[in-house]
C-alpha cells in the first residue's frame, strides 16, 4: 500500500510528527508545499471545522486525498482559550504566544492551572467528500510558571505532563508521539483509514 496523501500543513513540527507516525503505516505523505497549495482562511469556530476547511482546500488544489489537523491548547482558567486561536494567540509566533499565556496565567494558583492539548484530524478522500473521517483526541496537563525544555514546538515548553513530571518540550520525541493529543488522533485516523480499506 503506497497511497499518496497530501498533508494540509506548513508547520514543520507537525510535518515531522505526521511523517514519523504515518510513514510507517505505508502511506506516502506529501506536504502541500510540494504542490504550492495556497492557504485558506481558517474561518471555522471549532477544531473540526477548521480541519475540514484545510483538508478540502488541499484536496481541491491537488486532486489528492488530504489530511489536515487543527489543534491547540485549552486552558480551563481562561475558559478554554486560546483554543482554536492557539497559533494566532499573540499574532507574533510561538515565543510571543508563550509569553502572552504566561502573562495571562501569572496570578492563577497551582490547582487552577489545568489545561489540555486538543487535536482534530480530518481525512478527505476528495474535495467533495460528504463523510470525511474524523479523529479527535486530547492530552491533559498543567500550565507551568516558566518555559522548560527545547524539544517540540508551540506551547510544549509550558505544558507540564503529570505522568512524566516534566514539560512536553522535555520529552523524547518518540515518547511524546506515543502519548500526545496528535499521536493519539493519528492512531485513531489510521485505524479509521484501515477500516475504510483506503
Buried (B, 14 or more C-beta within 10 A) or exposed (E): EEEEBBBBBEBEBBBEBBBBBBEEBEBEBBBBEEBEBEEBEBEBEEBBBBBBBBBBBBBBBBEBBBBBBBBBBBBBBBEBBBBBEBBEBBEEEBEEBBBBBBEBBEEBEEEEBBBBBBBBBBBBBEBEBEEBBBBBBBBEBBBBBEBBBEBBBBBBBBBBBEEBEBBBBBBEBEBBBEBBBBBBBBBBBBEBBEEEEB
